[in-house]
Amino acid sequence: MATASAPALRRGGSAGAKEEAYSRKMESKEEIVDSANKSEHENLGPQEEPAPFNPLLRACLTGDTEGVQQIFEDLEDPDHEKANRLLMEKDIVGRGLLYATCMAGQSDVIRTLARYGVDLKDKTARGYTLLHCAAAWGQLETLKTLIELEADIYATTSRGEKARDIACRYEQTECVAFLDWAGKSGNT
């Protein structure tokens, strides 16, 4: 009986040779995976510090007025000492925590923060006020709260736009109607 030639083994070969080649190939892949896993775990060493957590932001965005009060009033609260700093932090265009609170429509939180002396007439680098922000996001109750707390209805952006103009641009019709009423009735 003739044995298979080398070219014949390469083309088809015996089942045993195929299994052996497959086994070697799999062992090689397992070594690569093990090596990658080790490298991955070795890279889990010291990493960049995560962005600092702002507990006041969470309380404001979720409407947790009691949480806001606790941070400001409870001397034992670990965040009490940094509460004002957390409140005054701003992004690159000058928006602080109050802007996010207005976007989220958290009127009760805005009232609460007003008791702690926040500047409700604060402006961004482009002159946008909290009123402009609430108008853009269609937060009617927040607009009412800000007007009640004496926000300037006539404040303009660097483009000369009032909060009403912003509400109009973003088709916030209820906000436009309210700002028209507030402007005519002298509620400023």
Long-range contacts (C-beta under 8 A, 24 or more apart in sequence): 54-86, 54-89, 54-97, 55-79, 55-86, 56-83, 56-86, 56-87, 56-97, 57-86, 57-97, 57-100, 59-109, 60-97, 60-100, 60-101, 60-104, 60-106, 60-109, 60-113, 61-100, 61-101, 61-104, 61-106, 62-106, 63-104, 63-106, 63-108, 63-109, 64-109, 65-108, 65-109, 65-112, 68-109, 68-112, 68-113, 69-112, 72-116, 87-113, 87-116, 87-118, 93-124, 93-125, 93-126, 94-123, 94-124, 94-125, 94-126, 95-124, 95-128, 95-133, 96-122, 98-122, 98-130, 99-124, 99-130, 99-133, 102-130, 102-133, 102-134, 102-137, 102-139, 102-142, 102-146, 103-133, 103-134, 103-137, 103-139, 105-134, 105-137, 105-139, 105-141, 105-142, 106-142, 107-139, 107-141, 107-142, 107-144, 107-145, 110-142, 110-145, 110-146, 110-149, 111-145, 111-149, 114-149, 120-146, 120-149, 120-150, 120-151, 121-151, 121-152, 121-155, 123-155, 126-157, 126-158, 126-159, 127-155, 127-156, 127-157, 127-158, 127-159, 128-157, 128-166, 129-155, 129-163, 131-155, 131-163, 132-157, 132-161, 132-162, 132-163, 132-166, 134-163, 134-175, 135-163, 135-164, 135-166, 135-167, 135-170, 135-172, 135-175, 135-179, 136-166, 136-167, 136-169, 136-170, 136-172, 137-170, 137-172, 138-167, 138-170, 138-172, 138-174, 138-175, 139-175, 140-174, 140-175, 140-178, 143-175, 143-178, 143-179, 143-182, 144-178, 147-182, 147-187, 147-188, 150-188, 152-188, 153-179, 153-182, 153-183, 153-187, 153-188, 154-183, 154-188
